[in-house]
Amino acid sequence: MLHGVGVTALGVAMVRALESEREDRLFDDPYARAFLEALPGVFPAPDTVSGPMAWLGAAFSASGVLRTRFFDDYLLGAGLSQVVLLAAGLDTRAYRLAWPPGTRVFEVDLPGVLEFKDSVLASAAPRCERTAVPADLRGPWTRELAAAGFSPDEPAAWLAEGLLVYLAAEEVAGLFTGIGELSAPGSVLSFETGGRLLDRAGRVPGMRAVRELWKGGIEDPAGWLAGHGWEVRFHPAAAYSLSVGRPLEAEGDEGFVVASPSPPACGPSSP
């Protein structure tokens, strides 16, 4: 039911389930535990792991919690009626966030991932108009999104959470190009940056299967966007973690990018 990159989505669901059980939780995902119960035993319980894997699990968990909260706030704060979750995985924002009336959320991911999610959440009701869009983001995908009802004439909030590292540089460039072509003025795009954890994870025994899925992304995604007509803002992870009361040690390049297409230059005035 889940394989390859799809399995990593189950790991993120575990992170969100554990955070939701804390009294001081930064968000509440009441659906995350259901994914783990549907596929038990894929990941060991955190209290049964030791050594480098225990450190890595704790580090990924802290990072995953922080990015979940940041992107929750980003999507609701954007105030846009079109939302596109690229490589949505087992994200349940369509079900758990308090969306304004009229919001349409498009979830783009591989067919198997979406089928598994829909089977687990069959009895749950989304809090917006949710549309699943089966597509492979490594190839052409904009046609599928448009066919699902996405309007390129209206601004949209795009999210590429936990995605870029699984793509090669040319695939990231293609993804960004497609987003740009579909982004009306007022649109926004967000994703996380920084590879410290990935670098250290690559050296931990037992991570070979996951490491082989990483394609490296693009060296400077924010710079690529800036060079292709986007206005880019960077939010350092360390500073943001302090603002939500969950301090996190992070390198200077670790954080969150929020970008928007630059408005077209004004032409000469009419005589």
Backbone as numpy.savetxt, mean C-alpha at the origin, in Angstrom:
# Nx Ny Nz CAx CAy CAz Cx Cy Cz
-4.47 -21.16 -2.81 -5.30 -19.95 -2.81 -4.45 -18.70 -2.81
-3.34 -18.73 -2.09 -2.39 -17.62 -2.10 -1.01 -18.20 -2.35
-0.24 -17.56 -3.21 1.12 -18.01 -3.46 1.95 -16.80 -3.87
3.27 -16.96 -3.80 4.16 -15.87 -4.20 3.92 -14.62 -3.39
3.79 -13.50 -4.09 3.58 -12.22 -3.42 2.30 -12.24 -2.60
1.31 -13.02 -3.01 0.06 -13.08 -2.27 0.24 -13.53 -0.83
1.23 -14.40 -0.59 1.47 -14.87 0.77 1.96 -13.74 1.66
2.72 -12.81 1.10 3.21 -11.69 1.91 2.05 -10.84 2.42
0.95 -10.80 1.66 -0.22 -10.05 2.11 -0.78 -10.65 3.39
-0.65 -11.97 3.54 -1.12 -12.61 4.77 -0.25 -12.19 5.95
1.05 -12.00 5.70 1.92 -11.50 6.76 1.52 -10.12 7.22
1.14 -9.25 6.28 0.67 -7.91 6.65 -0.63 -8.00 7.43
-1.50 -8.95 7.06 -2.75 -9.14 7.80 -2.46 -9.54 9.24
-1.41 -10.36 9.46 -1.03 -10.73 10.82 -0.60 -9.49 11.62
0.19 -8.64 10.99 0.63 -7.40 11.65 -0.58 -6.57 12.07
-1.54 -6.44 11.18 -2.71 -5.61 11.47 -3.62 -6.26 12.50
-3.68 -7.58 12.49 -4.49 -8.28 13.48 -3.91 -8.09 14.89
-2.60 -8.24 15.01 -1.95 -8.10 16.32 -2.07 -6.67 16.83
-1.89 -5.69 15.95 -2.02 -4.29 16.37 -3.44 -3.99 16.83
-4.41 -4.55 16.17 -5.81 -4.29 16.51 -6.19 -4.84 17.87
-5.40 -5.76 18.39 -5.68 -6.35 19.70 -5.03 -5.58 20.84
-4.23 -4.56 20.52 -3.59 -3.74 21.55 -4.54 -2.67 22.07
-4.41 -2.35 23.35 -5.24 -1.28 23.90 -4.84 0.08 23.34
-3.56 0.25 23.02 -3.09 1.52 22.49 -2.94 1.47 20.96
-3.77 0.69 20.30 -3.66 0.48 18.86 -3.77 1.80 18.08
-3.04 1.84 16.97 -3.08 3.01 16.10 -4.17 2.91 15.05
-4.79 1.76 14.93 -5.92 1.56 14.03 -6.61 0.27 14.46
-7.78 0.04 13.92 -8.52 -1.18 14.23 -8.93 -1.86 12.94
-8.43 -3.06 12.72 -8.81 -3.86 11.56 -9.50 -5.12 12.07
-10.81 -5.09 12.21 -11.53 -6.24 12.77 -11.61 -7.44 11.82
-11.14 -7.28 10.60 -11.23 -8.35 9.61 -9.91 -9.11 9.42
-8.82 -8.54 9.87 -7.51 -9.13 9.59 -7.37 -10.53 10.15
-7.91 -10.77 11.34 -7.78 -12.09 11.96 -8.47 -13.17 11.13
-9.53 -12.82 10.40 -10.26 -13.81 9.61 -9.40 -14.40 8.50
-8.49 -13.60 7.95 -7.61 -14.12 6.90 -6.66 -15.16 7.47
-6.15 -14.92 8.67 -5.24 -15.87 9.31 -5.96 -17.15 9.66
-7.22 -17.04 10.09 -7.99 -18.23 10.44 -8.34 -19.05 9.20
-8.44 -18.36 8.05 -8.76 -19.08 6.82 -7.58 -19.89 6.31
-6.37 -19.44 6.63 -5.15 -20.15 6.21 -4.24 -20.29 7.43
-4.58 -21.13 8.38 -3.78 -21.24 9.61 -2.43 -21.88 9.35
-1.45 -21.47 10.16 -0.15 -22.11 10.13 0.81 -21.63 9.07
0.41 -20.66 8.26 1.33 -20.16 7.23 2.50 -19.42 7.87
2.21 -18.64 8.93 3.26 -17.93 9.65 3.24 -18.38 11.10
4.41 -18.56 11.72 4.45 -18.94 13.13 4.02 -17.79 14.02
3.49 -18.11 15.18 3.14 -17.06 16.14 4.40 -16.33 16.57
4.34 -15.01 16.76 5.54 -14.24 17.10 6.26 -14.75 18.34
5.52 -15.26 19.33 6.17 -15.69 20.57 6.86 -17.05 20.44
6.79 -17.66 19.26 7.48 -18.93 19.04 8.75 -18.76 18.21
9.08 -17.52 17.85 10.22 -17.24 16.99 11.32 -16.60 17.83
12.57 -16.93 17.52 13.70 -16.35 18.25 14.81 -15.98 17.29
15.84 -15.32 17.82 17.01 -14.98 17.02 16.72 -13.91 15.99
17.46 -13.91 14.86 17.30 -12.88 13.83 15.88 -12.79 13.29
15.19 -13.91 13.18 13.83 -13.86 12.66 12.89 -13.12 13.61
13.14 -13.24 14.91 12.32 -12.52 15.89 12.53 -11.02 15.75
13.80 -10.61 15.63 14.09 -9.18 15.43 13.43 -8.68 14.16
13.57 -9.46 13.09 13.03 -9.04 11.81 11.51 -8.93 11.87
10.86 -9.89 12.51 9.41 -9.84 12.63 8.94 -8.62 13.39
9.65 -8.29 14.49 9.27 -7.13 15.27 9.49 -5.84 14.48
10.58 -5.79 13.72 10.88 -4.59 12.94 9.86 -4.39 11.82
9.53 -5.45 11.11 8.54 -5.36 10.05 7.17 -5.01 10.62
6.86 -5.55 11.79 5.58 -5.26 12.41 5.47 -3.77 12.75
6.53 -3.23 13.38 6.51 -1.81 13.75 6.38 -0.93 12.52
7.11 -1.28 11.47 7.04 -0.51 10.24 5.68 -0.64 9.58
5.12 -1.85 9.56 3.82 -2.07 8.94 2.69 -1.35 9.66
2.78 -1.31 10.98 1.77 -0.59 11.77 1.81 0.90 11.45
3.02 1.44 11.40 3.16 2.87 11.15 2.64 3.24 9.76
2.99 2.44 8.76 2.56 2.79 7.40 1.05 2.61 7.25
0.46 1.63 7.95 -0.99 1.48 7.89 -1.68 2.73 8.40
-1.22 3.23 9.54 -1.84 4.43 10.12 -1.63 5.64 9.22
-0.41 5.79 8.67 -0.16 6.93 7.80 -1.08 6.90 6.59
-1.18 5.75 5.95 -1.98 5.67 4.73 -3.48 5.76 5.02
-3.92 5.29 6.19 -5.31 5.51 6.58 -5.62 7.01 6.60
-4.75 7.76 7.28 -4.95 9.20 7.40 -4.83 9.88 6.04
-3.88 9.43 5.23 -3.69 10.02 3.91 -4.94 9.86 3.05
-5.50 8.65 3.01 -6.64 8.40 2.14 -7.87 9.18 2.58
-8.15 9.20 3.88 -9.31 9.95 4.36 -9.08 11.45 4.24
-7.85 11.87 4.47 -7.54 13.29 4.39 -7.55 13.84 2.98
-7.37 12.97 1.99 -7.37 13.43 0.60 -8.74 13.98 0.21
-9.79 13.43 0.79 -11.12 13.94 0.54 -11.59 13.76 -0.89
-11.14 12.73 -1.56 -11.50 12.49 -2.95 -12.46 11.32 -3.07
-13.35 11.38 -4.04 -14.38 10.36 -4.16 -13.90 9.11 -4.88
-12.74 9.19 -5.57 -12.15 8.02 -6.21 -10.86 7.64 -5.48
-10.77 6.38 -5.07 -9.59 5.86 -4.37 -9.16 4.59 -5.10
-7.86 4.49 -5.38 -7.34 3.31 -6.06 -6.25 2.69 -5.19
-6.47 1.46 -4.75 -5.50 0.72 -3.96 -4.78 -0.24 -4.91
-3.54 0.08 -5.23 -2.75 -0.73 -6.16 -2.08 -1.86 -5.38
-2.19 -3.09 -5.87 -1.74 -4.26 -5.12 -2.40 -4.24 -3.75
-3.72 -4.21 -3.76 -4.50 -4.04 -2.53 -4.27 -5.16 -1.53
-3.90 -6.35 -2.00 -3.65 -7.44 -1.07 -4.87 -7.72 -0.21
-4.64 -7.89 1.09 -5.72 -8.17 2.03 -6.10 -6.92 2.82
-5.87 -5.77 2.21 -6.27 -4.48 2.76 -7.79 -4.47 2.93
-8.26 -4.02 4.09 -9.72 -3.97 4.32 -10.20 -2.54 4.54
-9.49 -1.58 4.01 -9.90 -0.19 4.22 -11.30 0.10 3.67
-11.69 -0.58 2.61 -13.03 -0.37 2.07 -14.10 -0.75 3.09
-13.75 -1.63 4.02 -14.70 -2.13 5.01 -14.59 -1.44 6.36
-13.41 -0.93 6.70 -13.21 -0.47 8.07 -13.08 1.04 8.24
-12.82 1.78 7.17 -12.67 3.23 7.30 -14.01 3.93 7.11
-14.14 5.09 7.74 -15.39 5.87 7.66 -15.32 6.78 6.44
-15.64 6.22 5.28 -15.56 6.97 4.03 -16.72 7.96 3.90
-16.46 9.11 3.30 -17.56 10.05 3.02 -18.54 9.42 2.03
-19.78 9.82 2.08 -20.77 9.30 1.13 -20.31 9.53 -0.32
-20.54 8.55 -1.16 -20.19 8.67 -2.56 -18.79 8.22 -2.92
-18.02 7.75 -1.93 -16.65 7.30 -2.21 -16.66 5.98 -2.96
-15.81 5.88 -3.98 -15.64 4.64 -4.74 -14.19 4.17 -4.56
-14.02 2.96 -4.08 -12.70 2.39 -3.85 -12.48 1.26 -4.85
-11.41 1.38 -5.63 -11.03 0.35 -6.59 -9.82 -0.40 -6.04
-9.95 -1.72 -5.93 -8.86 -2.55 -5.43 -8.27 -3.34 -6.59
-7.03 -3.05 -6.93 -6.37 -3.71 -8.05 -5.37 -4.73 -7.52
-5.49 -5.97 -7.95 -4.54 -7.00 -7.55 -4.73 -8.23 -8.43
-3.89 -9.22 -8.21 -3.98 -10.46 -8.97 -5.30 -11.17 -8.67
-5.86 -11.87 -9.64 -7.16 -12.50 -9.44 -7.23 -13.41 -8.22
-6.20 -14.23 -8.00 -6.24 -15.16 -6.87 -6.32 -14.46 -5.53
-5.62 -13.35 -5.39 -5.64 -12.60 -4.13 -7.03 -12.03 -3.89
-7.62 -11.44 -4.91 -8.95 -10.85 -4.76 -10.00 -11.91 -4.51
-9.86 -13.06 -5.14 -10.82 -14.14 -4.92 -10.75 -14.64 -3.48
-9.54 -14.78 -2.96 -9.38 -15.21 -1.57 -9.99 -14.18 -0.62
-9.70 -12.91 -0.86 -10.25 -11.87 0.01 -11.78 -11.89 -0.03
-12.34 -11.96 -1.22 -13.80 -11.94 -1.33 -14.43 -13.15 -0.63
-13.76 -14.29 -0.69 -14.32 -15.48 -0.04 -14.32 -15.33 1.48
-13.28 -14.74 2.02 -13.19 -14.55 3.48 -14.16 -13.48 3.96
-14.34 -12.43 3.16 -15.18 -11.29 3.56 -16.58 -11.37 2.96
-17.01 -12.57 2.58 -18.29 -12.72 1.88 -19.47 -12.16 2.68
-19.39 -12.24 4.01 -20.51 -11.78 4.84 -20.33 -10.35 5.34
-19.24 -9.72 4.98 -18.97 -8.35 5.42 -19.48 -7.35 4.38
-19.85 -6.16 4.84 -20.36 -5.13 3.95 -19.38 -3.96 3.90
-18.91 -3.58 2.71 -18.02 -2.42 2.61 -18.75 -1.13 2.98
-17.98 -0.13 3.41 -18.55 1.15 3.83 -18.43 2.19 2.72
-18.31 1.70 1.49 -18.20 2.56 0.32 -18.57 1.70 -0.87
-18.50 2.27 -2.06 -18.69 1.47 -3.26 -17.35 0.83 -3.61
-17.24 -0.47 -3.38 -15.97 -1.17 -3.59 -16.01 -1.96 -4.89
-14.95 -1.83 -5.69 -14.85 -2.56 -6.94 -13.51 -3.27 -7.00
-13.53 -4.60 -7.13 -12.32 -5.39 -7.28 -11.93 -5.40 -8.76
-10.65 -5.14 -9.03 -10.16 -5.06 -10.41 -9.02 -6.07 -10.58
-9.29 -7.26 -11.09 -8.22 -8.24 -11.31 -7.28 -7.76 -12.41
-6.01 -7.61 -12.09 -5.03 -7.15 -13.07 -3.63 -7.38 -12.53
-2.68 -7.53 -13.43 -1.27 -7.69 -13.08 -0.58 -6.35 -13.30
-0.12 -5.73 -12.23 0.47 -4.40 -12.32 1.84 -4.41 -12.98
2.37 -5.59 -13.27 3.64 -5.67 -13.99 3.45 -5.50 -15.49
2.22 -5.49 -15.94 1.93 -5.32 -17.36 0.84 -4.29 -17.54
0.16 -4.30 -18.67 -0.94 -3.35 -18.89 -2.06 -3.57 -17.87
-2.52 -2.51 -17.26 -3.57 -2.63 -16.26 -4.55 -1.47 -16.30
-4.21 -0.38 -16.96 -5.08 0.79 -16.95 -6.41 0.53 -17.65
-6.38 -0.33 -18.67 -7.62 -0.63 -19.39 -8.61 -1.33 -18.47
-8.11 -2.27 -17.65 -8.99 -2.97 -16.72 -9.61 -2.01 -15.70
-8.81 -1.06 -15.23 -9.33 -0.10 -14.26 -10.41 0.78 -14.88
-10.16 1.25 -16.10 -11.15 2.08 -16.78 -12.44 1.29 -17.04
-12.29 0.01 -17.41 -13.46 -0.82 -17.69 -14.28 -1.07 -16.42
-13.63 -0.98 -15.26 -14.32 -1.20 -13.99 -15.09 0.03 -13.53
-14.95 1.13 -14.27 -15.72 2.33 -13.93 -14.91 3.51 -13.43
-13.58 3.37 -13.40 -12.75 4.49 -12.98 -12.83 5.61 -14.00
-12.95 6.84 -13.52 -13.04 7.99 -14.40 -11.75 8.80 -14.38
-11.01 8.86 -15.50 -9.78 9.65 -15.54 -10.03 11.15 -15.54
-11.28 11.56 -15.65 -11.62 12.98 -15.65 -11.84 13.51 -14.24
-11.85 12.63 -13.26 -12.04 13.03 -11.87 -10.76 12.73 -11.08
-10.40 13.60 -10.13 -9.19 13.34 -9.33 -9.34 12.08 -8.50
-8.20 11.46 -8.22 -8.21 10.20 -7.46 -7.07 10.20 -6.46
-7.29 9.47 -5.37 -6.23 9.21 -4.39 -5.68 7.82 -4.67
-4.41 7.75 -5.06 -3.76 6.49 -5.39 -2.89 6.04 -4.21
-2.85 4.74 -3.97 -1.98 4.19 -2.93 -1.24 2.98 -3.48
0.10 3.01 -3.34 0.95 1.89 -3.75 1.71 1.41 -2.51
0.97 0.84 -1.57 1.56 0.41 -0.29 2.25 -0.94 -0.44
3.51 -1.01 -0.03 4.23 -2.27 -0.04 4.37 -2.89 -1.41
4.42 -2.09 -2.45 4.38 -2.61 -3.81 5.69 -2.47 -4.57
6.32 -1.32 -4.50 7.39 -1.00 -5.45 8.55 -1.97 -5.40
8.88 -2.51 -4.24 10.03 -3.41 -4.12 9.83 -4.70 -4.91
8.58 -5.05 -5.18 8.30 -6.28 -5.92 8.33 -6.07 -7.43
8.63 -4.86 -7.87 8.68 -4.54 -9.29 10.10 -4.18 -9.69
10.44 -4.48 -10.95 11.71 -4.03 -11.50 11.60 -2.54 -11.83
12.75 -1.90 -12.06 12.77 -0.46 -12.28 11.87 -0.06 -13.44
11.95 -0.80 -14.55 11.13 -0.45 -15.71 9.65 -0.68 -15.44
9.33 -1.61 -14.55 7.93 -1.84 -14.19 7.39 -0.72 -13.32
8.23 -0.20 -12.42 7.82 0.95 -11.62 7.59 2.15 -12.52
8.49 2.38 -13.46 8.33 3.50 -14.39 7.04 3.35 -15.18
6.74 2.13 -15.61 5.50 1.90 -16.33 4.27 2.13 -15.46
4.36 1.70 -14.18 3.26 1.92 -13.25 3.01 3.40 -13.05
4.07 4.16 -12.78 3.94 5.59 -12.57 3.41 6.30 -13.81
3.85 5.85 -14.97 3.37 6.45 -16.22 1.86 6.23 -16.36
1.42 5.01 -16.07 -0.01 4.72 -16.15 -0.82 5.55 -15.17
-0.30 5.71 -13.95 -0.99 6.53 -12.95 -1.08 7.97 -13.45
0.02 8.48 -14.00 0.02 9.84 -14.50 -1.00 10.06 -15.60
-1.12 9.09 -16.49 -2.06 9.21 -17.60 -3.51 9.23 -17.13
-3.78 8.64 -15.98 -5.14 8.56 -15.46 -5.44 9.59 -14.38
-4.46 10.43 -14.05 -4.62 11.35 -12.92 -5.06 12.73 -13.37
-6.30 13.05 -13.08 -6.81 14.39 -13.34 -6.18 15.36 -12.34
-6.17 16.66 -12.64 -5.66 17.64 -11.67 -6.34 17.46 -10.32
-5.55 17.55 -9.26 -6.07 17.34 -7.91 -5.85 15.95 -7.39
-5.35 15.04 -8.23 -5.07 13.69 -7.79 -3.84 13.65 -6.88
-3.70 12.59 -6.11 -2.55 12.40 -5.24 -2.14 10.93 -5.28
-0.86 10.71 -5.01 -0.28 9.35 -4.98 0.61 9.23 -3.76
0.55 8.10 -3.08 1.41 7.91 -1.91 1.99 6.49 -1.89
3.19 6.38 -1.31 3.86 5.09 -1.11 4.97 5.31 -0.09
5.53 4.22 0.41 6.61 4.32 1.40 7.97 4.21 0.72
9.00 4.73 1.36 10.35 4.66 0.82 11.32 4.17 1.89
12.53 3.81 1.45 13.57 3.36 2.37 13.73 1.86 2.34
14.99 1.40 2.29 15.22 -0.02 2.15 16.05 -0.64 3.25
16.17 0.03 4.41 17.01 -0.51 5.50 16.55 -1.89 5.93
15.26 -2.04 6.18 14.74 -3.32 6.63 14.92 -4.40 5.57
14.69 -4.02 4.32 14.83 -4.99 3.24 16.27 -5.45 3.11
17.20 -4.52 3.26 18.62 -4.88 3.17 18.99 -5.86 4.26
18.53 -5.59 5.49 18.87 -6.46 6.60 18.11 -7.79 6.52
16.89 -7.73 6.02 16.12 -8.96 5.88 16.75 -9.91 4.89
17.37 -9.35 3.86 18.00 -10.19 2.85 19.14 -11.03 3.37
19.66 -10.68 4.55 20.77 -11.42 5.12 20.33 -12.39 6.22
19.04 -12.44 6.49 18.53 -13.31 7.55 18.20 -14.69 6.97
18.78 -15.76 7.55 18.45 -17.11 7.09 16.94 -17.36 7.20
16.39 -18.03 6.25 14.96 -18.31 6.26 14.15 -17.34 5.45
14.79 -16.28 4.94 14.07 -15.28 4.15 14.28 -15.46 2.66
14.87 -16.55 2.27 15.21 -16.73 0.86 14.00 -16.65 -0.06
12.89 -17.32 0.32 11.72 -17.36 -0.55 11.15 -15.97 -0.78
11.11 -15.17 0.28 10.59 -13.80 0.14 11.59 -12.93 -0.61
12.87 -13.10 -0.29 13.90 -12.29 -0.94 13.89 -12.46 -2.45
13.57 -13.65 -2.91 13.55 -13.91 -4.34 12.41 -13.19 -5.04
11.42 -12.73 -4.27 10.30 -11.99 -4.86 10.65 -10.52 -5.08
11.66 -10.02 -4.37 12.00 -8.60 -4.47 12.76 -8.32 -5.76
12.31 -7.33 -6.49 12.96 -6.94 -7.74 13.72 -5.61 -7.61
13.60 -4.98 -6.46 14.41 -3.78 -6.20 13.74 -2.47 -6.46
12.65 -2.47 -7.23 11.97 -1.21 -7.50 12.82 -0.26 -8.30
12.68 1.02 -8.01 13.44 2.07 -8.69 14.26 2.80 -7.64
15.46 3.20 -7.96 16.38 3.74 -6.95 15.83 4.96 -6.25
15.22 5.86 -6.97 14.70 7.10 -6.38 13.32 7.38 -6.94
12.28 6.71 -6.43 10.94 6.90 -6.99 10.43 8.32 -6.85
10.75 8.97 -5.73 10.31 10.36 -5.57 10.99 11.26 -6.61
12.28 11.01 -6.86 12.99 11.78 -7.87 12.44 11.53 -9.27
12.03 10.29 -9.53 11.45 9.98 -10.84 10.17 10.79 -11.05
9.34 10.82 -10.03 8.09 11.57 -10.14 8.36 13.07 -10.31
9.30 13.59 -9.53 9.62 15.01 -9.64 10.12 15.36 -11.03
10.84 14.43 -11.64 11.36 14.66 -12.98 10.34 14.46 -14.07
9.14 13.99 -13.71 8.09 13.76 -14.69 6.82 14.54 -14.36
7.01 15.71 -13.81 5.89 16.63 -13.65 5.04 16.45 -12.41
5.61 15.89 -11.34 4.86 15.74 -10.10 5.47 16.63 -9.01
4.64 17.15 -8.16 5.10 17.85 -6.96 5.15 16.83 -5.83
6.30 16.75 -5.17 6.54 15.67 -4.21 6.78 16.22 -2.81
6.13 15.61 -1.83 6.37 15.93 -0.42 6.80 14.65 0.29
7.79 14.78 1.16 8.32 13.62 1.89 8.05 13.78 3.37
7.55 12.71 4.00 7.25 12.69 5.43 8.16 11.66 6.09
9.21 12.08 6.81 10.13 11.13 7.44 9.42 10.21 8.42
9.76 8.93 8.37 9.12 7.95 9.25 9.39 8.24 10.72
10.63 8.65 11.04 10.97 8.90 12.45 10.10 10.01 13.04
9.96 11.10 12.30 9.16 12.22 12.80 7.68 11.84 12.89
7.20 11.13 11.90 5.79 10.74 11.94 5.52 9.79 13.09
6.45 8.87 13.35 6.25 7.93 14.44 6.11 8.64 15.78
6.86 9.71 15.97 6.75 10.48 17.20 5.39 11.18 17.29
4.88 11.63 16.15 3.62 12.37 16.15 2.44 11.49 16.53
2.56 10.17 16.34 1.45 9.27 16.69 1.77 8.47 17.96
2.85 8.84 18.65 3.17 8.22 19.92 3.73 6.83 19.85
4.34 6.48 18.72 4.93 5.16 18.55 6.32 5.33 17.95
7.30 5.81 18.79 8.64 6.14 18.26 9.27 4.96 17.53
9.86 5.25 16.38 10.48 4.24 15.54 11.84 4.73 15.08
12.87 3.92 15.29 14.19 4.27 14.79 14.20 4.04 13.28
14.55 5.07 12.54 14.50 4.97 11.08 15.60 5.81 10.46
16.05 5.37 9.29 17.04 6.13 8.54 16.38 7.34 7.89
17.20 8.27 7.43 16.68 9.51 6.87 15.86 9.33 5.61
16.11 8.25 4.85 15.36 8.04 3.60 14.11 7.21 3.81
13.84 6.81 5.06 12.65 6.02 5.35 11.49 6.95 5.68
10.39 6.76 4.97 9.25 7.60 5.21 8.18 7.39 4.16
7.41 8.43 3.93 6.24 8.33 3.05 6.24 9.49 2.07
6.00 9.17 0.83 5.91 10.16 -0.23 4.44 10.43 -0.53
4.11 11.68 -0.66 2.79 12.10 -1.15 3.05 13.04 -2.31
2.58 12.67 -3.49 2.87 13.44 -4.69 1.58 13.77 -5.44
1.63 14.84 -6.18 0.48 15.25 -6.99 0.96 15.78 -8.33
0.20 15.60 -9.38 0.61 16.11 -10.68 0.71 17.63 -10.65
1.78 18.16 -11.19 1.94 19.61 -11.24 0.85 20.20 -12.14
0.26 21.32 -11.73 -0.75 21.94 -12.60 -0.12 22.41 -13.89
-0.87 22.37 -14.97 -0.32 22.82 -16.25 0.06 24.28 -16.21
1.14 24.58 -16.90 1.59 25.98 -16.95 0.54 26.82 -17.67
0.38 28.04 -17.19 -0.59 28.94 -17.81 -0.08 29.42 -19.15
-0.90 29.42 -20.14 -0.51 29.92 -21.46 -0.61 31.41 -21.52
-0.26 32.01 -22.63 -0.34 33.46 -22.77 -1.77 33.94 -22.72
-1.95 35.11 -22.15 -3.30 35.67 -22.04 -3.87 36.00 -23.40
-5.16 35.85 -23.52 -5.82 36.19 -24.78 -5.81 37.70 -24.96
-5.64 38.16 -26.17 -5.64 39.62 -26.40 -7.01 40.21 -26.13
